[in-house]
Amino acid sequence: MTAPDPNAYSLDINDPEDAELIEYFLGELPDRVQAIATAVSSNDIDELKRITHQLKGAAPGFGFPAIGSAAGEIEGQIRDLDETVESCDSIRAQVDGLISLCQSYISPSS
């Protein structure tokens, strides 16, 4: 596994158990990024809320608190949206930031 920077994780990448958790999370991350992009492009706010809620809870436990924090901010914004809003346009910049953050951890060989 090629990591961008061992100091970027809150877990110890040199600890075999922590490294396994990090590798698992990173292995799943491309699918999560794709699901986020799909939800945004189809304006599926409920799906975006579900995904960001999952990332908010899971990411810190796998050593990625910045992803968890960014996902939590988006989830909170979605929760605060007027229920009649049917577009993800109002949070697109935050979602793009979350996607970029996630992609920064995905190795080019993934």
N, C-alpha and C positions, 0 to 999 in steps of 0.2 A: 504494500500500500504506500502510495506517495502522498505525504501530507504537506500542505502549504507551509505550515510553521508549527512546530511542536508547542510553542508558547500560546497558540491560538485556542487551545483546548483547556477546559477546566479540569479534565481528567489527566492522568499521567500517561502519555503515549508510550513511555518506556516500561510501564507495568503491563504484563501480558493480558491480564483481565480487562484493564481499562482499554488497552489497544484493541481488544476484541469488540468491546462495546462501541468504540469510535468507528471501527471498520464496518460494523453492522449498520450503524446509523448512516454513515456515508454511502453504503451500498444501497440503502433505501431512498436516499435523498433525491436522486434524479427522478424517480417516479413521483415523489411528492411535489417537486418543482413542476413537473408536467401536469399534475392534477391541479395545481394552483393556476397555471397558465390556462388550462382548459376551462376551469371554473370562471375565470375572469373573462375570457373571450366569449363564453356563452352567457355571461351575466348571471351565473348561478350563485347568488349570494348565499343561499343556504349551504351549498357545497363548500364555498370558500370559508364560511364560518366554521364548518365542521373540520376542515383541514387545518385552519389556523389554530383552532382549539386544541387539536391533537398535537401540533408542533409546539404550541405554548407549553403543554405539559410534558412532552417527551424530550424535547431538545436539551433542556438543562440536565436531565438525568443521564444523558449520553455525553455530556461534556460540552454542550453548545448553548450556553446561556444567552448569547447575543441573538441567536435564531429564535429562541423561546420568547425573548423580550419583544422582538420585532413582530412575531406572530401574535403575541398577546395584544400589542397595540392595535393591530388590524382587527382582531376579534372584537376588541372593545369599541372600535369605530363602527364596525358592522352592527353591533348591539345598539349603538346610539343612533343609527340611521332611522329615519322615518320608515315605518314598515311599508309605505307605498313606493319607496324607491326600488326600481327594478334594474338598476344599472350599477356596475362596479366602478363607473367613471370617477366618482367622488373619492375613491380610495386607491385609484390606479397607481399614483406615485408611491404610496407606501407599499403596495403589492410588488411593484417593480423593484423597490429597494430590498424587500425580502427575497425575491427571486435572485437578485444580484448577490446578496449575502450568501444565500445557499450555494449558488454556483461558484463562489469563491473557495468553497471547501471541496468541491467536486474535482477530482483529478482529471486531467485531459484524457487519460486512458479509460475513464469510466464510460 
